[in-house]
Amino acid sequence: MTRIRSILSEAPLLSEVSVSGWVRTFRSNRFIALNDGSTLENLQCVVDFENFDEATLRRINTGAALTVRGTLVESQGRGQKVEVQVSQLEIHGDADPESYPIQPKKHSMEFLREQAHLRIRTNTFAAVMRVRSALAFGVHEYFTRNGFYYFHAPIITGSDAEGAGEMFRVSTLDPLTPPRDESGNVDFGEDFFGKETNLTVSGQLEAEAYAMALGKVYTFGPTFRAENSNTSRHLAEFWMIEPEMAFYDLDANMDLAEDFIQEVIRYVLKHCEEDLAFLDKRLEDEEKRKPQAERSGMGLIEKLRFVTDQPFKRVTYTEAIEILRNSKPNKKKKFQYPIDAWGADLQSEHERYLVEKHFQCPVILFNYPAEIKAFYMRLNDDGKTVRAMDILFPGIGEIVGGSQREERLDVLQEKMQQLGIDEKELWWYLDLRRFGTAVHSGFGLGFERLVQFATGMGNIRDVIPFPRTPQNAEF
């Protein structure tokens, strides 16, 4: 069986081919447009109705699964260079034209989300998912080439790495009559793991342990956040890429993050030309339908080149606050969240202003206020900022967040005490500072954010096969 991509690019004329796929259209009881998911292009297969009975031809409807065999010839019609003169045809599965939902017409994104099991048969979602696959391969290729080891962090955890408390509980206790302790609280000591456990929001803490023995590791797996946020930017289940490196300070961490993200995007630009060209045109058409003030001004491929072809600007949080505080949108009260003073937690509108308007290049912000960052980030000598860094992209804002980790036992213990984090829960994490501690760093990249950026899709639910969001766990 030959894939359509190979037939269109490699197969010689007059060769005998056998190809399987799904019918996109069937015109004039003669022309089948067949697609097997390997390319955007359909393969035109021409049947001579005199060679096939009427009952068979009636079964060739949009969505039906076929295998055709025949001779590859030069096409006499417009729109394709070659076509298959069909000599044999096998129908594997019918698709009732009255009920099959993915018809050859434009469907709304909302409708297609309700058909997530079938939307991959459209050109848009097939292109997005091929780009997603290539991005994932590019991630593994980059880290392998640079001496990292792939580490599988646990999905079930007893710790909250982010400290946000928005986690999905994992329990086998009876929800109606759980065992209770003397105070009347649920006794998780009777639960499967003997303690309260949740689905992880990050593999970072465990990855630190492995980095402190293997030097450089990375996780790439599913993570979960029970944030009741029904927006185009949030998912309850998403994939995270999290490298951790021993003996890396903040500068080395920023160097790696910049190089990594540029190389992965270059990989996709090289290997997904056809799909990116299609998605670029799709985004252009979508932008034309927006009011002038809401248009991004950059095409998809232009935006990708914007990231790969220039160095990232590195700016301290303090510098960024001054820029934002004195900016025209802030002075004219056009920001939804005005910037008044140092210590503000930056929003997407601020991040995009810095990238798209002020610096006009990707930006790395670093040295954030300790109060708005996680407990594990290394405290600077000023006592009020930590060695954190975020990478900001056009159209999306923050895409990478990371830091140099706090390697000093006493400083980490003091920070945990201030935040009410129980040392007994993270005894093993503190052990990393007791036994052979060293400077180390890492960062996290939400994979769906990267796919969204690389494909130009406006909603994060459209770059993961089966999105999990509040009130939605279908499929």
C-alpha angles and dihedrals in degrees: 000000000000125000117237092237089060094045092053094046106031116014114106121232117268091024119135111245136186118200136171129201148112127295115250095177139349114204131191092350085283117068120066118190102206126191127184100182096254094104143006089247121092121219113232111225116190119208125193104222090210089067096051130055121245094246091059093048091051089060093058099096134145108289097023117134115234144172115208129187126192149102124310109229138168109275119245093199134071125265100042138054097211138023138183121248098214119227098164131026131187123187111209099176135008126223116205106228090212094059107022102109101201102076125169094269138086114287126191120249089240091056093047092051086060087054097045091146091059105027091088086074090070121089093241097054094038089055093046093050094047088053089048090053092049092048091053091050090047090053093053092043092052096049094043091051090050097052101261125144120224109240124193108217117203117264093206112063142167094210134074104221094187096043091224097117093220097128137136112243120232112208143146094197119120104263092211100046109018119172113264134205127229091279092054095251122133107275104226088178084081092053125103095268095034092243141053109287136181143185108274125258091193142008092210101107093051091043089056089060092054094043088057089063107026096036100224125031137156136200124211112178148106121303131181138215125183093210110146093222118139098190137124089253103052137076130176091217119037141148123253132200109206122174120187123193131191116221092019118127124198094276092052089046092054091046091054095045092051094047093045097052093044092050094048091051090047088053091056093045088055099043104033103046096135096047094044091050089053093047090046090056091045091053091047090054091047092050091053089061092056125087111266093251092057098050117111096218093220130089120226098256090041089054092050091050088048087065100039101042104054138045118258117252113239115213132168119239088243092056091047092052091053091049092049095043091054096040122117094241090054095045091047090047093241094135113093087217108039118214110232107156148359112286098048117140105239119237129210092263091058093046093050092048090056093049103036103031112020108033099012092210136075111292134210113203116197143174099046127186109278091228094067098043136072125279095246097062116109115257115234122229091258088069094226107069133056132213094256127141136192127191115218125204134190116267094009111048116208113028101157130037124184148135149191103268123237104257097175112097098208094048092048092048091051092050092049090050091051091052096043095245110158111238090207090064092054100032091129092051089053089049088066086065093045097051118048099332119187141167109284139164144184146166142213129228121189103227095210090054088055092048090048091053093046094049102036093233113158098212125053090215088071097060099057121067098235112012120214112207137149109305091003127097098134122150 
